[in-house]
Amino acid sequence: MTFSLLAAATTAAPKAAPARAAATNPIEDLQRYWDMSVAWVNTHWLQIGIAIGVGLFIYFLLSLLRRIALKHAQSAEGDMSLTHIAGRVIHKTKSLVLAIIAIRLVAGYAQPPAVIMQIVQLVFTVAVVLQGAIWVREIVLGLIQRRAAEGHNETLSNAMGIIRLLISVALFAIAGIVILDNMGVNVTGLVAGLGIGGIAIGLAAQGIFSDLFASLSIIFDRPFRVGETIKYDTSTATVERIGLKSTRLRSVNGELLVISNTNLLAKEITNFAHLHRRRVTFMIGVIYQTTPAMLRDLPALLEEQVKAAGQEFIRSSFVTFGPSSLDFELLFDVFSDDYDVVTAARTDVAIRLFETLAGAGYEFAYPTQTTFTAAPDGTMILPYAESVTMKTPKPAKG
């Protein structure tokens, strides 16, 4: 019985092998698809003809719209206007993509077999996703170049190569994942792998990418520009160059300061270029011998001189009793972006105040000390009391 089972298995094996081979024979599969396609054409030739005609009409209509939009965009003024960017996007629209869109729109009317419809859908998905990635890339790059042209930024212009590469890699990686997902491929592992790889690259080049994104933040946010004077930490300097990794500043003392962009944005920055009005403060001290009437008249006198100099008076008031002076505060504003104009106005007001106060009998206080000397019995003798009579000492007898 065992021999019979083995013989039966031996005789059955050769019969099963050809059946499996026939099921996976590509020539027979192609023949079957061909027969199916021929049958479809024979039974739906009218719908196919109508679909081809409508598809050609849609293709030529889309091509005409692209040509009109491109002509309108190229006739717009300005090299980096929004219309010019739209023209760049339209120019990157491929004719093959328009043809595939037209085929997809009319494919359903011809009622093709499921296999042909799946192929049309797959080609349509690939074409549209890749074309969308190209459109997005042109829009992003166009906006970046427009920003660089507005600020005449040499750094951003030089960095366009690496920016184009990073944007292209990111967009086409996303496009590839979308295409594979539509093809039925499980992209979970691929996305996880790309995420882990991106984290590894980011950690390895953390400092470089940090300074690069800080540079882009400076370029787009514009907290300062080249040629402007800023105060960074405890240094006051003029911006000479904004690089991809560092920014070069020329201090007021002449030293060249090279600061990484990340550290530069981590501190508080004061930009003097956008200071349209500057406030000037004077502390004026007069002597204690000034009469109360003169003290009451002093704020009005200070206000009069500030207005006579053409500046905006803010306030003037008594502040405190100083160690050797009666202190008044004067505040006024100078409306100018030029610091040289501000210093000239401050000098003019100071000289006016000195001349006016000196002419009105005011005396400016300066640090003084008075020493008092007393006799052994506590009587003050220096400074001399009025009751003390100075006597000339007699010469000693020889």
C-alpha positions in Angstrom: 0.0 0.0 0.0 2.9 2.3 0.7 4.3 1.5 -2.7 1.0 2.4 -4.3 0.8 5.8 -2.6 4.4 6.6 -3.7 3.6 5.6 -7.2 0.4 7.7 -7.3 2.4 10.7 -6.0 5.1 10.1 -8.6 2.6 9.9 -11.4 0.6 13.0 -10.2 3.6 15.3 -9.8 4.4 15.7 -13.5 0.8 16.6 -14.2 0.7 19.4 -11.6 3.9 21.1 -12.7 2.7 22.1 -16.2 -0.5 23.5 -14.7 1.5 25.8 -12.4 3.8 26.8 -15.3 0.8 27.6 -17.5 -0.7 29.9 -14.8 2.5 32.0 -14.6 3.4 32.0 -18.3 3.8 35.7 -19.3 3.3 34.9 -23.0 -0.2 33.4 -22.4 -1.0 36.4 -20.1 -0.1 38.8 -22.8 -2.2 36.8 -25.3 -5.1 36.9 -23.0 -4.8 40.7 -22.4 -4.5 41.1 -26.2 -7.6 39.1 -26.9 -9.5 41.1 -24.2 -8.3 44.4 -25.7 -9.4 43.3 -29.2 -12.8 42.3 -27.9 -13.2 45.6 -26.2 -12.3 47.6 -29.3 -14.7 45.5 -31.4 -17.6 46.1 -29.0 -16.9 49.7 -28.0 -15.3 51.2 -31.1 -17.9 54.1 -31.2 -17.3 55.1 -27.5 -13.5 54.8 -28.1 -13.7 57.1 -31.1 -15.8 59.7 -29.3 -13.4 59.5 -26.2 -10.4 60.1 -28.5 -12.0 63.1 -30.1 -13.0 64.6 -26.8 -9.6 63.9 -25.3 -7.9 65.7 -28.2 -10.2 68.6 -27.7 -9.4 68.8 -24.0 -5.7 68.5 -24.7 -5.7 71.4 -27.2 -7.9 73.4 -24.8 -5.5 72.9 -21.9 -2.5 73.7 -24.2 -4.2 76.9 -25.4 -4.9 78.0 -21.8 -1.3 77.3 -20.8 -0.1 79.3 -23.8 -2.4 82.3 -23.0 -1.5 82.3 -19.2 2.2 82.0 -20.0 2.1 84.9 -22.5 0.2 87.1 -20.0 2.7 86.2 -17.2 5.7 87.0 -19.4 4.3 90.4 -20.4 4.0 91.5 -16.7 6.5 94.1 -15.4 9.1 93.1 -12.9 11.5 90.2 -12.8 10.3 88.7 -9.5 6.6 89.7 -9.2 3.9 87.3 -8.3 2.8 87.2 -11.9 6.3 86.3 -13.0 6.4 83.5 -10.5 3.1 82.2 -11.9 4.6 82.3 -15.4 7.5 80.2 -14.2 5.1 77.6 -12.8 3.0 77.5 -16.0 6.2 77.2 -18.0 7.2 74.1 -16.1 3.8 72.4 -16.9 4.7 69.5 -19.3 2.7 68.7 -22.4 2.8 65.0 -21.6 1.0 65.7 -18.3 -1.7 67.6 -20.1 -2.2 64.6 -22.4 -2.4 62.2 -19.5 -5.0 64.4 -17.8 -7.1 64.5 -21.0 -6.8 60.7 -21.3 -7.9 60.2 -17.7 -10.9 62.5 -18.1 -12.3 60.5 -21.0 -11.2 57.0 -20.1 -14.3 56.2 -18.2 -16.6 56.9 -21.1 -14.9 54.3 -23.3 -15.5 51.6 -20.6 -12.0 50.0 -20.9 -11.2 46.7 -19.2 -10.2 46.9 -15.6 -6.5 46.3 -16.4 -6.3 49.1 -18.8 -8.2 51.4 -16.4 -5.7 50.5 -13.6 -2.8 51.4 -15.9 -4.4 54.7 -16.9 -5.0 55.5 -13.2 -1.5 54.6 -12.2 0.1 56.7 -15.0 -2.2 59.6 -14.2 -1.3 59.5 -10.5 2.5 59.4 -11.2 2.3 62.3 -13.7 0.1 64.5 -11.5 2.1 63.9 -8.3 5.4 64.6 -10.0 4.0 67.7 -11.8 2.6 68.9 -8.4 6.1 68.5 -6.9 7.6 70.6 -9.7 4.9 73.3 -9.3 5.5 73.5 -5.5 9.2 73.7 -6.0 9.0 76.6 -8.5 6.6 78.5 -6.2 8.8 78.1 -3.2 12.0 79.0 -5.0 10.3 81.9 -6.8 9.1 83.4 -3.5 12.6 83.0 -2.0 14.3 84.6 -5.0 11.7 87.4 -4.8 12.6 88.0 -1.2 16.3 88.1 -2.1 15.7 90.5 -4.9 13.7 92.9 -2.7 16.5 93.1 -0.1 19.4 92.8 -2.6 20.6 90.0 -0.4 23.8 88.5 -1.7 23.9 85.8 0.9 20.5 84.4 -0.1 21.5 84.6 -3.8 24.6 82.5 -3.1 22.7 80.0 -1.1 20.1 79.3 -3.8 22.0 76.3 -5.0 21.8 74.4 -1.6 18.3 75.7 -1.0 17.1 74.3 -4.4 18.8 71.0 -3.6 17.2 70.7 -0.2 13.7 71.6 -1.4 14.0 69.3 -4.4 15.0 66.3 -2.3 12.3 66.9 0.2 9.5 67.4 -2.3 10.4 64.5 -4.6 10.8 62.2 -1.6 7.3 63.1 -0.5 6.1 62.6 -4.1 7.8 59.1 -4.3 6.1 58.1 -1.0 2.7 59.2 -2.4 3.2 57.3 -5.6 4.2 54.1 -3.8 1.2 54.4 -1.5 -1.2 54.7 -4.4 0.5 51.6 -6.0 -0.5 49.6 -2.9 3.0 49.4 -1.4 3.2 49.5 2.4 5.3 52.7 2.9 5.2 52.6 6.7 8.6 51.1 7.0 10.0 53.5 4.3 8.6 56.5 6.1 10.1 55.2 9.4 13.4 54.6 7.8 13.5 58.1 6.2 12.5 59.6 9.6 15.3 57.8 11.4 17.8 58.7 8.6 16.7 62.4 8.8 17.1 62.4 12.6 20.6 60.9 12.3 21.6 63.5 9.6 20.1 66.3 11.7 22.0 65.3 14.8 25.3 64.9 12.9 24.9 68.3 11.3 23.0 70.0 14.0 25.3 73.0 14.3 25.4 73.6 10.5 21.7 73.3 10.0 21.1 75.5 13.1 23.2 78.3 11.7 21.7 77.8 8.2 18.1 78.2 9.5 19.2 81.1 11.7 20.6 82.8 8.6 17.4 82.2 6.7 15.5 83.6 9.7 17.7 86.8 9.6 17.2 87.1 5.8 13.4 86.7 5.8 12.5 88.3 9.2 15.1 91.1 8.7 15.8 92.2 12.3 18.7 94.0 10.7 20.3 94.5 7.3 23.8 95.0 5.9 25.0 98.6 6.7 22.8 99.1 9.8 24.2 99.7 13.2 23.0 97.4 16.0 23.7 96.7 19.6 24.4 93.0 20.3 24.9 92.1 23.9 27.5 94.7 25.1 28.8 95.5 21.6 27.7 98.3 19.3 28.7 97.5 15.7 27.7 97.9 12.0 26.6 94.9 10.0 29.1 94.1 7.2 28.0 90.7 5.9 25.4 88.1 6.7 26.7 84.6 5.9 25.2 81.2 5.9 26.9 80.3 9.2 28.1 83.6 10.7 27.5 87.3 10.6 30.4 89.8 10.5 30.1 93.0 12.5 32.4 96.0 12.6 32.5 97.5 16.1 32.6 101.2 16.7 36.2 100.7 17.9 37.2 99.1 14.5 37.4 95.5 15.5 35.8 92.8 13.3 33.3 90.7 15.2 32.4 87.3 13.8 29.4 85.8 15.5 27.5 82.6 14.6 23.9 83.2 13.5 22.5 81.0 16.2 24.3 82.9 19.0 23.4 86.2 17.4 19.7 85.5 17.5 19.9 84.1 21.0 20.7 87.6 22.5 18.7 90.8 22.5 19.5 93.0 19.5 18.9 96.7 19.4 18.7 98.1 15.8 19.5 101.8 15.7 18.6 102.2 12.0 14.8 102.2 12.7 15.0 104.6 15.6 13.2 107.6 14.0 13.3 109.6 17.2 15.9 109.7 19.9 15.4 110.9 23.4 18.1 113.1 25.0 18.4 113.4 28.8 20.2 116.2 30.6 20.9 116.3 34.3 21.4 119.9 35.5 22.6 120.7 39.0 22.6 124.2 40.4 24.1 125.3 43.7 22.2 125.3 47.0 22.5 129.1 47.2 20.0 129.4 44.3 16.9 131.3 45.5 13.5 129.5 45.5 12.2 131.9 42.9 15.0 131.0 40.5 14.3 127.3 41.1 10.6 127.8 40.2 11.5 129.6 37.0 14.2 127.0 35.9 11.8 124.4 34.3 10.2 127.0 32.1 13.6 128.4 31.1 14.8 125.0 30.0 11.6 124.4 28.0 12.0 127.7 26.2 15.5 126.9 25.1 14.6 123.4 23.8 11.8 124.8 21.7 14.0 127.7 20.5 16.5 125.0 19.2 13.6 123.4 17.2 13.4 120.2 19.2 10.4 118.6 20.9 10.2 119.3 24.6 9.1 116.4 26.8 9.4 117.5 30.4 11.6 119.3 32.9 11.3 118.9 36.7 13.2 118.9 40.0 14.6 115.5 40.8 16.4 115.4 44.1 18.6 117.1 46.6 22.1 116.0 45.6 25.2 115.9 47.9 26.4 119.3 46.5 23.6 120.4 44.1 19.9 120.8 43.4 19.3 118.4 40.5 16.9 119.0 37.6 16.1 116.7 34.8 15.5 117.8 31.1 14.1 115.4 28.4 13.6 116.3 24.8 13.3 114.3 21.5 15.2 114.7 18.3 13.4 113.4 15.1 16.1 112.0 12.9 17.5 108.6 11.8 21.0 110.1 11.4 23.0 109.9 14.7 25.2 112.8 13.6 22.1 115.0 13.4 21.2 113.9 16.9 24.6 114.7 18.4 24.6 118.1 16.7 21.1 118.9 18.2 22.2 117.8 21.6 25.3 120.0 21.4 23.2 123.0 20.3 20.7 122.6 23.1 23.5 122.2 25.7 25.3 125.4 24.6 22.0 127.4 24.6 21.3 126.2 28.1 24.7 127.1 29.4 24.5 130.7 27.9 21.0 131.3 29.1 21.5 130.0 32.6 24.8 131.9 33.0 23.1 135.1 31.8 20.2 134.6 34.3 22.5 134.3 37.3 22.4 130.5 37.8 25.5 128.8 38.9 26.2 125.2 38.0 27.2 123.1 41.0 30.2 120.9 41.2 31.4 118.6 44.0 32.6 120.7 47.0 33.4 120.0 50.6 33.4 122.4 53.6 35.7 121.6 56.6 34.7 122.8 60.1 37.2 123.2 62.9 36.3 123.6 66.5 38.1 124.7 69.7 38.6 122.2 72.6 35.5 123.6 74.2 33.4 123.0 71.1 33.4 126.5 69.8 33.7 126.7 66.0 36.7 128.7 65.0 37.0 127.6 61.3 35.3 128.9 59.3 35.7 131.9 61.5 32.8 132.9 63.6 31.7 136.5 63.6 32.3 136.8 67.3 35.9 135.8 67.0 38.4 138.7 66.9 41.6 138.0 65.1 44.6 139.1 67.1 48.1 139.5 65.8 50.5 137.4 67.9 53.3 139.4 69.6 56.8 138.6 68.7 58.8 136.6 71.2 61.4 138.4 73.3 65.0 137.4 72.6 
